[in-house]
Amino acid sequence: MLGIIYCLLAVLIGKEAAGMFFASGDGKNNKFWILSCGAFGTGILIFGWSTYMISWAASALGAQKPLFYGNVFVMALSLVFLIFLYTMRYRRDNTILSGYERELIRDKKQFRVEVIFFVILAVFISWIMFYVFYIKDGVLYSGYTVYGDYAPHTAMIRSFSLGNNFPTQYPHFGGQDVKYHFMFQFLVGNLEFLGLRLDLAYNLVSILALLAFLIMLYNLALRITRSLTASVCTILFFFFRSALTFFQFVTEHLVAGDLAETFKTNMSFIGYTPNENWGLWNFNVYLNQRHLAFGLLIVALVLWMFLDWVEVGCAHREKGWHWLIGRVFSRDAWKSRNLENALFAGMLLGMTSFWNGAAVIGGLLILFGFAAFSDGKLDYLVTAAAAVIFAELQARLFIWGNVVATSFYWGFLAENKSLPGVLWYLLQMSGIFFLGALVILYFLRNRRQRVILISFLFPLIFAFCMSLTPDIAVNHKYIMISYAFVAMFWGWAVVQLFGRGIWQKAAAVLLAVCLTITGIYDFVIIVRDNGPGRRVTVNMNSALTEWLADNLTSKDLILTPEYSINEVTMAGVMMYMGWPYYAWSAGYDTYGRAEIAKTIYSSTDENTVKSLVKQEKITYILFEDGMKFEETECREDVIAKAFHLVYQSEDGRIRIYETSNS
């Protein structure tokens, strides 16, 4: 109950700041949706950071349960503020509503259609979120296509709800800084601390974040295309991707003569480009990277606000080069339109960098495109500067180790790095979606729409040119960002075709099929591969989890096998070396630790083991019967002789040794 109250208070606080997102050029849009999404996004962002910082301060002062103090302070202060605000407003205006809240529904008929559509959307999202991640009878079920990402996420969540992870570390690579965005996981951990069961907390904020982003995406599409049908199609294309993959797959198995049987039995994502079979390009991304939708919600809100700037810049009567030159050298091109809103937008983006950094970078890239053709460039500079400053402050606060350097990297995952090779790769993995967008650009006659479409392609270009982490595959998120926003122009194209003659209608239907058929088959695989018998299970009532949570603190470092998600990671403890891919892709030196861990587990020399344990500040060592570490046989006799046994599981399979008292 306290978790629900926390979220409601956050939304009420966010509602007071959401007026900045109300644009003058929003035409057919019902502002109720903008207010709702703005209230949720800004409120959760403000509440999350406030709770985190106060809890950190409480932890630094010696509090064993710092989240208690963070929640009491934030919830009490917000309640006092809201009572004071509503009282003053009622005395002045005889209502607790602010001015912009009184005319939220412009088109009642359209609003009723939208309510039905968004309710259906909410039910669908809720079903699929709980389908892949839920708890029943004390057992956590996590689907095969998602559990790999949930492993570090749930470990981080539990490090807050069961532990005291201040200053914050990365549980799968404990003892060092945190390089990866973690605030979404902190929010979920805090809600679990407040009484919501883990799956309810994780799914609740995931559902609301994705739903709010899709509502904003719909409203952006409606404002840009002026078509309700195109806006609905945008959401359809968001869920079901375009690619050549399905057509290649069908052709291959038709030739082999086993297409029908393959359709019945296949349990894996299909793909012909590197890592495509991971589900890099389909809706599975939003199921396993729950924090991405929240980051995109904040980006969508900021883009919504800056569309006002774009529309003013595109409304000038000059043509061609005269208009372009005017967007650089005229007074209107640089004069501020609303410096206060621009500053607040930059703060929101900057504060989102440790909720989802890729979304922030993608949002800034789109804003860069907007700025090139807009009036009020000073406001864009203020927004970008504020975002960078706030992001940098957080980086300095959380990252005390090495930061991964940005570098030029051409071609993304394309095996052939030539320009034709990259274009062929793009055609394979997205079908006509991105290359066809250039055709749409040619046919657009509205200057504003051309500017917006070009801007939406900037994250895609970035993904094929730059690298921010050791694993270039993580750049797929920038491509997904472009995909989500460009989808509205394909919605527009399908509607434009369908509104003409019989042959154009047939072409529109064929186009819609080509744009979605691969994604539809991907969704079939999501349902199959996360169904009964296709889920990783973890005992949520584990005695091992309880012992670890009760006896280890964030200052402890436990050496374990390279675990992904299990009863140990669910305790939220700081592991010396969890599953290495998670930490490696975030920029940690996993190779060095792997060698040291292998030596500790396999050495026959007691002094060597003791020396390495002391050097690495390892306070506990977990040994599991029959374990190997990176294919190397492990020895328990040396560890048992050197250190004190403090825990043994009921079945005798797992033993834990404490090193600090030896």
C-alpha positions in Angstrom: 0.0 0.0 0.0 2.8 2.4 0.9 4.3 1.8 -2.6 1.1 2.8 -4.3 0.9 5.9 -2.1 4.5 6.8 -3.0 3.6 6.6 -6.7 0.4 8.6 -6.4 2.3 11.4 -4.5 5.0 11.4 -7.2 2.4 11.8 -9.9 0.7 14.7 -8.0 4.0 16.4 -7.6 4.9 15.8 -11.3 1.5 17.2 -12.3 2.5 20.6 -11.0 5.5 20.7 -13.4 3.7 19.2 -16.4 2.3 22.5 -17.6 5.6 23.2 -19.4 4.7 20.4 -21.9 1.6 22.1 -23.1 2.3 23.4 -26.5 0.5 26.1 -28.5 0.5 24.0 -31.7 -1.0 20.8 -30.5 -4.1 21.1 -32.7 -6.1 17.9 -32.5 -4.5 16.5 -29.3 -6.4 16.1 -26.0 -4.1 17.6 -23.4 -5.3 15.2 -20.7 -2.9 12.6 -22.1 0.1 15.0 -22.1 -0.7 16.0 -18.5 -1.0 12.4 -17.4 2.3 11.3 -19.0 4.1 14.5 -17.9 2.9 14.0 -14.4 4.1 10.4 -14.2 7.5 11.0 -15.9 8.5 14.2 -14.0 7.1 13.0 -10.7 8.8 9.7 -10.7 12.1 11.3 -11.8 11.9 13.9 -9.0 10.7 11.5 -6.3 13.3 8.9 -7.3 16.3 11.2 -7.1 15.0 12.9 -3.9 14.6 9.5 -2.2 17.9 8.3 -3.4 19.9 11.3 -2.2 18.3 11.5 1.2 18.7 7.8 1.7 22.4 8.0 0.7 22.9 10.8 3.3 21.1 8.7 5.9 23.4 5.8 5.1 26.5 8.0 5.4 25.3 9.0 8.8 25.1 5.3 9.9 21.5 4.4 9.2 21.0 0.6 8.7 17.8 1.1 6.8 18.4 4.4 4.9 15.4 3.9 2.6 13.1 4.4 5.6 14.4 7.9 6.2 14.4 8.7 2.5 10.8 7.7 2.1 9.5 9.3 5.2 11.2 12.6 4.4 10.1 12.7 0.7 6.5 11.5 1.3 5.9 13.8 4.3 7.4 16.9 2.6 5.4 16.3 -0.6 2.2 15.8 1.4 2.7 19.0 3.3 3.6 20.9 0.0 0.5 19.6 -1.7 -1.9 20.4 1.2 -0.4 24.0 1.3 -0.6 24.4 -2.5 -4.2 23.1 -2.8 -5.3 25.2 0.2 -3.8 28.4 -1.3 -5.2 27.6 -4.8 -8.7 26.9 -3.4 -8.8 30.1 -1.4 -7.7 32.1 -4.5 -9.6 30.3 -7.3 -12.2 28.2 -5.5 -10.7 25.1 -7.0 -7.5 23.0 -6.5 -6.9 22.7 -10.2 -4.3 24.9 -11.9 -5.3 27.0 -15.0 -4.0 24.5 -17.6 -5.9 21.6 -16.0 -9.4 23.0 -16.7 -9.5 22.4 -20.5 -7.9 19.1 -21.0 -10.3 17.5 -23.4 -10.8 19.3 -26.7 -12.5 16.6 -28.7 -14.8 14.3 -26.6 -15.5 11.9 -29.4 -11.8 11.4 -30.2 -11.1 11.2 -26.4 -13.6 8.3 -26.1 -11.8 6.4 -28.9 -8.5 7.1 -27.3 -9.6 5.8 -23.9 -10.7 2.5 -25.5 -7.5 2.2 -27.5 -5.2 3.0 -24.5 -7.2 0.6 -22.2 -6.6 -2.2 -24.7 -3.0 -1.2 -24.9 -2.7 -1.2 -21.1 -4.2 -4.7 -20.8 -2.0 -6.0 -23.6 1.2 -4.6 -22.0 0.2 -5.8 -18.5 -0.4 -9.3 -19.8 3.0 -9.6 -21.6 4.9 -8.0 -18.7 3.5 -10.5 -16.2 3.8 -13.3 -18.7 7.6 -13.1 -18.8 8.2 -12.2 -15.1 6.0 -13.2 -12.2 6.0 -14.9 -8.8 3.7 -17.8 -7.9 3.8 -19.9 -4.7 7.1 -18.4 -3.6 8.9 -19.1 -6.9 10.0 -16.4 -9.4 9.5 -17.3 -13.0 11.6 -15.4 -15.6 11.2 -16.2 -19.3 14.1 -17.5 -21.5 14.2 -14.5 -23.7 14.5 -12.0 -20.8 16.1 -13.6 -17.8 19.6 -12.7 -19.0 18.9 -9.0 -18.6 16.8 -9.5 -15.5 19.8 -11.1 -13.7 21.8 -7.8 -13.2 18.6 -5.8 -12.8 17.1 -7.9 -10.1 20.5 -8.1 -8.3 20.6 -4.3 -8.3 16.9 -4.0 -7.2 17.6 -6.4 -4.3 20.8 -4.5 -3.3 18.4 -1.6 -2.3 15.3 -3.4 -1.1 17.3 -5.9 1.1 20.6 -4.1 1.4 22.2 -0.7 1.8 23.9 -0.1 -1.6 25.2 3.4 -0.8 27.5 4.5 -2.4 26.1 2.4 -5.2 28.1 -0.5 -6.7 27.3 -2.9 -9.5 26.4 -6.3 -7.8 27.8 -8.4 -10.6 31.1 -6.7 -10.2 31.2 -5.5 -6.5 33.8 -3.4 -4.8 33.9 -0.8 -7.7 31.8 2.1 -8.9 28.6 1.8 -10.9 29.1 2.7 -14.6 25.6 1.5 -15.7 22.3 3.4 -15.3 20.6 2.0 -12.2 17.9 4.5 -11.0 15.0 2.6 -12.5 16.2 -0.4 -10.5 16.5 1.8 -7.4 12.9 2.9 -7.9 11.7 -0.8 -8.1 13.8 -1.7 -5.1 12.4 1.2 -3.1 8.8 0.1 -4.0 9.7 -3.5 -2.8 11.0 -2.0 0.4 7.7 -0.2 0.8 5.8 -3.5 0.6 5.1 -4.3 -3.0 6.2 -7.8 -4.0 9.1 -7.8 -6.4 7.2 -8.8 -9.5 4.4 -6.3 -8.7 6.9 -3.5 -8.2 8.9 -4.3 -11.3 5.9 -4.8 -13.6 3.9 -1.9 -12.3 6.5 0.8 -13.1 7.4 -1.1 -16.3 3.8 -1.1 -17.5 3.2 2.6 -16.6 6.5 3.7 -18.2 5.9 1.9 -21.5 2.2 2.8 -21.6 3.0 6.5 -21.0 5.7 6.5 -23.7 3.3 4.9 -26.2 0.6 7.5 -25.3 3.2 10.2 -26.0 4.3 8.5 -29.2 0.7 8.4 -30.3 0.2 12.1 -29.5 3.4 13.1 -31.3 2.3 11.2 -34.3 -1.2 12.8 -34.1 0.4 16.3 -33.9 2.8 15.6 -36.7 0.6 13.7 -39.2 -2.8 15.2 -38.2 -4.2 11.6 -38.6 -5.7 9.5 -35.8 -5.4 6.4 -38.0 -1.7 7.1 -38.7 -1.1 7.5 -35.0 -2.7 4.1 -34.2 -0.6 2.5 -37.0 2.5 4.1 -35.4 1.9 2.0 -32.3 1.3 -1.1 -34.4 4.6 -0.6 -36.2 6.3 0.0 -32.9 5.4 -3.4 -31.6 6.0 -5.4 -34.8 9.2 -4.7 -36.7 10.1 -4.6 -40.4 12.9 -6.8 -41.8 13.8 -9.1 -44.6 14.2 -11.8 -42.1 10.8 -13.5 -42.3 10.9 -13.6 -46.1 14.4 -15.1 -46.1 13.3 -17.6 -43.4 10.2 -18.7 -45.4 12.2 -19.0 -48.7 14.9 -21.1 -47.0 12.5 -23.6 -45.5 10.3 -23.7 -48.6 13.3 -24.9 -50.5 14.1 -27.4 -47.7 10.5 -28.6 -47.7 10.1 -28.3 -43.9 8.3 -24.9 -43.6 5.1 -26.1 -41.9 7.0 -28.3 -39.4 9.5 -25.4 -38.6 6.6 -23.0 -38.0 5.2 -25.4 -35.5 8.4 -26.3 -33.6 10.7 -23.3 -33.8 11.4 -21.7 -30.4 14.1 -19.2 -31.4 14.2 -15.7 -32.9 15.1 -15.9 -36.5 17.9 -13.8 -37.9 20.5 -13.7 -40.6 22.6 -10.7 -39.4 24.9 -10.8 -36.4 23.1 -11.1 -33.0 19.7 -10.8 -34.7 18.7 -14.1 -33.1 19.2 -12.4 -29.7 16.0 -10.4 -30.4 17.9 -7.2 -30.8 15.3 -5.6 -33.1 11.9 -6.8 -31.8 9.6 -6.0 -28.9 11.6 -8.2 -26.6 14.0 -5.3 -26.1 11.3 -3.4 -24.2 10.5 -6.5 -22.1 14.1 -7.1 -21.0 15.3 -3.5 -20.8 12.4 -2.1 -18.8 14.3 1.2 -18.1 14.5 2.1 -21.8 10.8 3.0 -22.0 11.0 5.4 -19.0 14.0 7.2 -20.6 12.1 7.5 -23.9 9.1 8.9 -22.1 11.2 11.8 -20.8 12.6 12.3 -24.3 9.2 12.2 -25.9 7.9 14.9 -23.4 10.9 17.1 -24.2 10.4 16.6 -28.0 6.8 17.5 -27.6 7.7 20.8 -26.0 10.3 21.6 -28.6 7.9 20.9 -31.5 6.7 24.4 -30.8 10.1 25.7 -31.7 10.2 23.6 -34.9 6.8 24.7 -36.0 7.7 28.4 -35.6 11.0 27.9 -37.5 9.3 26.1 -40.3 6.5 28.6 -40.6 8.6 31.3 -42.2 7.7 32.2 -45.8 11.2 32.1 -47.2 12.0 29.2 -49.6 15.0 26.9 -50.1 18.4 28.4 -49.3 16.9 31.7 -48.1 15.0 29.8 -45.5 18.0 27.7 -44.4 20.2 30.8 -44.2 17.5 32.5 -42.1 17.6 29.7 -39.6 21.2 30.5 -38.9 21.8 34.2 -39.4 18.5 35.8 -38.4 17.7 37.3 -35.0 14.6 34.9 -34.6 16.8 31.9 -35.2 18.7 32.5 -32.0 16.4 34.6 -29.8 15.1 32.7 -26.8 11.4 31.7 -26.8 11.1 30.3 -23.3 14.4 30.0 -21.4 12.8 28.7 -18.2 11.2 25.7 -19.9 14.3 25.0 -21.9 16.4 25.0 -18.7 13.9 22.7 -17.0 13.8 20.3 -20.0 17.6 20.1 -19.9 17.5 19.3 -16.2 15.0 16.5 -16.9 17.1 15.0 -19.6 20.3 15.3 -17.5 18.5 13.7 -14.5 17.5 10.8 -16.7 21.1 9.8 -17.7 21.3 7.2 -14.9 17.8 6.0 -15.6 18.7 5.3 -19.2 21.7 7.0 -20.7 21.1 5.8 -24.3 17.7 7.4 -24.3 19.2 10.7 -23.3 21.9 10.6 -26.0 19.3 9.6 -28.5 17.0 12.5 -27.4 19.8 15.0 -27.6 20.7 13.8 -31.1 17.1 14.4 -32.2 17.0 17.8 -30.6 20.2 18.6 -32.5 18.3 18.0 -35.7 15.4 20.1 -34.4 17.7 22.9 -33.5 19.3 23.1 -37.0 15.9 24.1 -38.5 14.2 25.9 -35.6 14.0 29.3 -34.2 15.1 29.8 -30.6 18.4 28.1 -30.9 19.6 29.7 -27.6 17.0 27.5 -25.8 18.4 24.4 -27.4 21.8 25.3 -26.3 20.5 25.9 -22.7 18.7 22.5 -22.8 21.8 20.7 -24.1 24.2 22.4 -21.7 21.9 21.7 -18.7 21.5 18.0 -19.8 25.3 17.6 -20.2 26.1 19.4 -16.9 23.6 17.3 -14.9 24.8 14.1 -16.6 28.4 14.9 -15.9 27.7 15.7 -12.2 26.1 12.3 -11.8 29.0 10.6 -13.6 31.4 12.3 -11.3 29.3 11.3 -8.3 28.9 7.6 -9.2 31.9 6.7 -11.4 35.3 6.9 -9.7 37.0 4.3 -11.9 37.8 4.4 -15.6 35.2 5.8 -17.9 34.8 4.1 -21.3 36.1 6.5 -24.0 34.0 7.5 -27.0 35.5 6.5 -30.3 34.6 6.4 -34.0 33.4 3.0 -35.2 32.0 2.7 -38.6 29.5 0.1 -39.7 27.9 -1.1 -36.4 27.5 -4.9 -36.7 27.7 -5.1 -40.5 30.2 -7.7 -41.5 31.1 -5.8 -44.6 32.1 -2.3 -43.6 31.9 -0.8 -47.1 29.1 1.6 -47.8 27.2 -0.9 -49.9 27.8 -3.6 -47.2 26.4 -1.3 -44.5 23.3 -0.5 -46.7 22.7 -4.1 -47.4 23.0 -4.9 -43.6 20.5 -2.1 -42.9 18.1 -3.5 -45.6 18.4 -7.0 -44.1 17.8 -6.0 -40.5 15.1 -3.4 -41.0 13.6 -4.2 -44.5 12.3 -1.1 -46.2 11.9 0.7 -42.9 15.0 3.0 -42.9 16.0 3.1 -46.5 12.3 3.6 -47.5 12.1 6.5 -45.1 14.3 8.4 -47.6 11.6 7.8 -50.2 9.0 9.1 -47.8 11.2 12.1 -47.2 11.1 12.8 -50.9 7.3 12.7 -51.1 6.7 14.9 -48.0 5.6 18.3 -49.0 5.3 19.7 -45.5 8.6 21.4 -44.4 7.9 20.7 -40.8 7.5 17.0 -41.4 10.7 16.8 -43.4 12.6 18.4 -40.7 11.2 16.1 -38.0 11.8 12.9 -40.1 15.5 13.9 -40.8 15.9 14.6 -37.0 14.5 11.2 -36.1 17.2 9.5 -38.2 20.1 11.1 -36.2 20.3 8.3 -33.5 20.5 5.7 -36.4 23.4 7.6 -37.9 25.1 7.8 -34.5 24.8 4.0 -34.0 26.6 3.3 -37.2 29.4 5.8 -36.6 30.3 5.9 -32.8 31.1 3.5 -30.0 30.6 4.2 -26.3 31.2 0.8 -24.8 33.4 -2.3 -25.5 30.3 -4.1 -26.9 29.2 -2.3 -30.1 26.0 -4.4 -30.0 24.6 -2.1 -27.3 24.3 0.6 -30.0 21.1 -1.2 -31.1 19.2 1.0 -28.6 19.9 4.1 -30.7 18.6 2.3 -33.7 15.5 1.3 -31.8 15.0 4.9 -30.7 15.0 6.0 -34.3 12.7 3.1 -35.2 10.1 4.1 -32.6 9.8 7.7 -33.8 10.2 7.1 -37.6 7.3 4.6 -37.3 4.8 7.5 -37.4 5.9 8.4 -40.9 5.2 4.9 -42.1 1.8 5.2 -40.4 1.3 8.3 -42.4 2.4 6.6 -45.6 0.1 3.7 -45.2 -2.9 6.0 -44.5 -2.1 8.2 -47.5 -2.0 5.2 -49.8 -5.1 3.6 -48.3 -7.1 6.8 -48.9 -6.8 6.5 -52.7 -7.9 4.0 -55.4 -8.3 0.3 -55.1 -4.8 -0.5 -56.3 -3.4 2.0 -53.8 -5.5 0.3 -51.0 -4.0 -3.0 -52.0 -0.5 -1.5 -51.9 -1.2 -0.1 -48.5 -2.3 -3.4 -47.1 0.8 -5.1 -48.7 3.0 -2.4 -47.2 1.6 -2.9 -43.8 2.2 -6.6 -44.0 5.8 -6.1 -45.1 6.3 -3.7 -42.2 5.0 -6.0 -39.5 5.2 -9.7 -40.6 8.7 -10.3 -39.2 7.7 -8.6 -35.9 4.6 -10.6 -35.7 6.5 -13.9 -36.0 9.0 -12.5 -33.4 6.1 -12.0 -31.0 5.0 -15.6 -31.6 8.5 -16.7 -30.5 8.3 -14.4 -27.4 5.1 -16.1 -26.3 6.5 -19.6 -27.1 10.0 -19.1 -25.6 8.7 -17.7 -22.3 5.8 -20.1 -21.9 5.5 -23.2 -19.6 8.8 -25.1 -19.3 10.7 -22.2 -20.8 11.2 -20.1 -17.7 14.2 -19.8 -15.3 13.0 -20.3 -11.7 14.3 -18.9 -8.4 13.1 -19.8 -4.9 12.1 -16.6 -3.3 12.0 -18.2 0.1 15.5 -19.5 0.0 17.4 -19.9 3.3 20.6 -19.0 1.3 19.2 -15.7 0.1 18.0 -14.9 3.6 21.4 -15.7 5.2 23.3 -13.6 2.7 20.9 -10.7 3.0 21.2 -10.8 6.8 24.9 -11.3 7.1 26.6 -9.5 4.3 26.6 -5.7 3.7 27.6 -3.6 0.7 31.1 -3.4 2.2 31.4 -7.2 1.8 32.6 -8.8 -1.4 31.8 -12.5 -2.0 33.6 -14.7 -4.5 31.1 -17.0 -6.3 30.9 -19.0 -9.5 29.9 -16.9 -12.5 26.2 -16.8 -11.5 23.6 -15.2 -13.7 20.3 -15.2 -11.8 19.7 -17.4 -8.8 19.3 -17.4 -5.0 22.7 -15.7 -4.5 22.1 -12.8 -6.9 18.6 -12.4 -5.5 20.1 -11.4 -2.1 21.6 -8.3 -3.7 25.1 -9.0 -2.4 28.2 -7.6 -4.0 29.8 -10.4 -6.0 33.4 -10.4 -7.0 32.6 -11.8 -10.4 29.1 -12.5 -11.5 28.2 -13.5 -15.1 31.0 -11.7 -16.9 29.1 -10.4 -20.0 27.0 -8.1 -17.9 30.0 -6.4 -16.3 32.2 -6.5 -19.5 29.6 -4.8 -21.6 29.3 -2.0 -19.0 33.1 -1.4 -19.2 34.6 -3.4 -16.3 37.8 -5.4 -16.5 36.3 -8.8 -16.2 39.3 -10.6 -17.7 41.6 -9.6 -14.8 39.2 -10.6 -12.1 38.4 -13.9 -13.9 42.1 -14.9 -13.8 42.3 -14.0 -10.1 39.1 -15.9 -9.2 40.3 -18.9 -11.1 43.6 -18.9 -9.2 41.8 -18.6 -5.8 39.5 -21.5 -6.6 42.1 -23.8 -8.1 45.4 -23.0 -6.3 47.1 -25.6 -4.2 49.1 -23.0 -2.3 47.3 -21.6 0.8 49.5 -18.5 1.0 48.7 -17.6 -2.6 45.0 -17.9 -1.9 45.3 -15.8 1.3 47.3 -13.2 -0.5 44.9 -12.8 -3.4 41.9 -12.7 -1.1 43.4 -9.9 1.0 44.6 -8.0 -2.1 41.1 -8.2 -3.7 39.3 -7.4 -0.4 37.2 -10.6 -0.7 35.4 -11.2 2.6 33.5 -14.4 1.7 34.0 -17.3 -0.6 31.1 -19.5 -1.8 31.9 -23.1 -2.9 29.4 -25.3 -4.7 29.7 -29.1 -5.1 31.2 -30.1 -8.4 31.8 -26.5 -9.5 34.2 -25.3 -12.2 35.4 -21.8 -12.8 35.8 -21.0 -16.5 36.3 -24.7 -17.3 39.0 -25.1 -14.5 38.5 -27.7 -11.8 38.1 -26.0 -8.4 39.6 -27.2 -5.1 37.8 -26.7 -1.7 40.4 -28.3 0.5 42.8 -25.3 0.4 40.0 -22.8 0.9 38.6 -24.9 3.8 42.0 -25.0 5.4 42.6 -21.3 5.0 39.3 -19.9 6.1 36.4 -20.4 8.5 33.2 -22.1 7.4 30.2 -19.9 8.3 27.3 -21.4 6.3 26.2 -24.7 4.8 23.0 -25.2 2.9 20.5 -27.8 4.2 21.3 -30.1 1.3 25.0 -29.6 1.9 25.5 -28.5 -1.7 26.7 -25.0 -0.9 29.2 -23.8 1.6 30.4 -20.3 2.4 33.7 -19.4 4.1 34.5 -16.1 5.8 37.9 -14.7 5.1 38.1 -11.6 7.3 38.5 -13.5 10.6 41.0 -16.0 9.3 
